[in-house]
């Protein structure tokens, strides 16, 4: 049983400081309760303090001088001091004590005491509360507020930097796990592999790692996919109010350079950003402008070990159910254990919060929050009416009606009357699946799909007169780059029976293909001229060695509604066709990987919702087990691959993978309607390959007699409901519960790869209820009719 998500923090205090350290501050306090609203207010003031400002400047300079460039995550060119000596460490500790004492004296000012006293009066020591600090003087952000006496006294309170308040409307999609996009940037001189190990061990999390990515590669992942948490580890630094990230060894970016990608990610549901890198207050200023709900940065340059220890303590604490402010506080307090070697380590992490958004909890990310129940101010006085008594039919009559309705529904279904509706209902359930066997299998085969886009053909056309065609030379360069990293199988779903029209490039392509150990190339069987329509031509495979496998690509079988749900795995070669293969493209690839484990397939004519012409079904067909998640099937464009130069990324992509190369031109060209939306042909082949290898199970259905019994059971349930329940209000509620239960049962069955006849069962239930209700009304009318 899934426990309900915890409620957000109930209490919040907002501390507004208007002014500057040189002239003093006017301070306003507002304490609110999530259910009661504002519960207390107070005003006060803080004096100007040039001594505190000087202590802050001296401490920051001493802290940076105590760092070692070799262990800090600040950009390499920003560090001016090579090493920290013992005397520098002691000097830093001494100045930190002076800064703490200066802050305590400043907050002890009599004009501030109404604020401090009101906080203590309105909050209990065990209250979990966040104190949001709002100020335009950014130097206040650098002060060690966690040393404030009130924070020390209240163990579940945390001071948080408040960003400009703006509520962001998002289109959040719920996933079973927290989705984390982890960017491991420039790693020179620091250890980001430890960060990676910590993230990989986080429970209930699905992490995508981008190791020293290019700007375009990073932007694509921000733009196209939904993420809950964004994580960055690597070198960074701040200049004035701007943060700079070293995403790889050659590129430095400010968040302004990623502005639109980050806005897209926030609109898709990004809730938290963690920058486990140096000098993050400049990053914080830029993140404020994007109105991200919550983010964590480091105030100053952070030693490598401190960054890792913070992450190691924070993620398990947060994932265990603690609120975000509490998890940050506990992790900061743990860092105090390192301060013998790293002075002021517990000062570094700081949480920033868009106050228009509620504080985050790990389980809220994956579990929907129930809407609040709105009760009327005053319940209306009930009006008592004489209820019409429903005269129930006898049980034998209800059973007879149920049996008749079930027979009509089953008969209409057997002649195809419900086929289109059942296929539509099946598509809706497929689109809403949340888990597959492939997703549960950690060692599942990786399938990389390289879809050649229109942008790719324009860039790599190389003078070809025909549009949307890739040149032989570009295709050769792509295959050569991929083959260097030893994929398990390479499938080429690009027709190359003739040059395009460069003979030299074509010979280079053929020579390259001959060197690929496990290669499958595509051909097209074509169709004869039918009904005076233009025939689909056959296309031969390129002339390669006989040992190279060939598979026909025109194996997609659309239904009457033009949706591709079926796939022809094997068929006899068409006489006169240039494509002589009797095996499909997907079957040949699966056979290259597991020649003894590719199953025989058969799709009977009465499978699931199919009640069609038996001659259109049979052996060597399968129903494709699609899934909206493309886990283990990663799509890329040709330019994505050609721009990648990092060996680690290329090896991660292609080593021991199945690589499929095809076209992804968009529009209606080589795209097909499927239960999960329009897909290009090579992606459909990828789904079939995964199914043939057993990573997604083959779909099953009940035998025809069992489905007929299910229809009869649905009719009997509807009749039994009306027999047992006498009021229309409860009958309506019972009907809705029955339909909901049937839908849930069919959905759970589909998750187990079983297609239940949901629609005819529900239809039999509803029709039985309607018929019996009509008969009851007629019987009731006759019983109440006055005699003449």
Secondary structure, 3 states (H helix, E strand, C coil): CCCCCCCCCCEEEEEEEEEECCCEEEEEEEEEECCCEEEEEEEEEECCCHHHHHHHHHHHHHHHHCCCCCCECECHHHCCCCCCCHHHHHHHHHHHHHHHHHHHHHHCCHHHHHHHHHHHHHCCCCCCEEEEEEECCHHHHHCCHHHCHHHHHCCCEEEEEEECCCCCCCCCCCCCCEEEEEEECCCCCCCCHHHHHHHHCCCCEEEEEEECCCHHHHHHHHHHCCCCEEEEECCEEEECCEEEEECCCCCEEEHHHHHHHHHHHHHCCCCEEEEECCCCHHHHHHHHHHCCCEEEEECCCCEHHHHHHHHHHHHHHHHCCCEHHHHHHHHHHHHHHHCCCCCCHHHCEEEEEECCCCCCEHHHHHCCCCCCCCCCCCCCCCCCCCCCCCCCCCHHHHHHHHHHHHHHHHHHHHCCCCHHHHHHHHHHHHHCCCCCHHHHCCCCCCEEEEEECHHHHHHCCCCCCCCCCCCHHHHHHHHHHHHCCCCCEEEECCCCCCCCCCHHHHHHHHHHHHHCCCEEEEEECCCCCCCCCCCCCCECCCCCCCCCEEEECCCEEECCCCEEEEEECECCCCCCCCCCCCEEHHHHHHHHHCCCCCCCCEECCCCCCCCCCHHHCEECEEECCCCCCCCCEEEECHHHHHHCCCHHHHHHHHCCCEEEEEECCCCCCCEEECCCCCEEHHHHHHHHHHHHCCCCCCCEECCHHHHHHHHHHHHHHHHHHHHHCCCHHHHHHHHHHHHHHHHHHHHHHHHCCEECCHHHHHHHHHHHHHHHHHHHHHHHHHHHCCCC
